[in-house]
């Protein structure tokens, strides 16, 4: 995991993600793409394994589907229902990386699989800055999620198809 403009890597080892210091936020458009919706979900647990060879590093994260929060309870309850996330049947979402590709000093992409609503699909996370000291790392990234790929197709046209996800993850060695 490269730091833009710097070849320095965090120390090799397994870093446990700190759910209280990490954020997973999303944004999307609703009502025919006119109105923005922003919110968050909560990481339950996870780990980042930094390998001696950066491309062999991996990420494994569990997200609490019931933690979906857009700031409007009625909407949140509907999204948690069987119409969307169906948290009663699928209480967890998970991301597991498969490979890391670096292109130059400033860019890296983490390829993996996201499981949501009982469906697993490939997802690419574009990594931004990765800061670290001896025992802690902070990584930022973005991904675009197509909800239709996960079978979440309710209210086409009224609810946006794609969610932009922004990650800021803090992990400790």
Secondary structure as GFF3:
##gff-version 3
##sequence-region A 1 173
A	DSSP	beta_strand	13	17	.	.	.	ID=ss1
A	DSSP	beta_strand	23	30	.	.	.	ID=ss2
A	DSSP	beta_strand	35	50	.	.	.	ID=ss3
A	DSSP	three_ten_helix	54	56	.	.	.	ID=ss4
A	DSSP	beta_strand	58	69	.	.	.	ID=ss5
A	DSSP	alpha_helix	73	80	.	.	.	ID=ss6
A	DSSP	beta_strand	92	102	.	.	.	ID=ss7
A	DSSP	beta_strand	108	116	.	.	.	ID=ss8
A	DSSP	beta_strand	119	132	.	.	.	ID=ss9
A	DSSP	beta_strand	136	146	.	.	.	ID=ss10
A	DSSP	three_ten_helix	147	150	.	.	.	ID=ss11
A	DSSP	beta_strand	162	172	.	.	.	ID=ss12
###
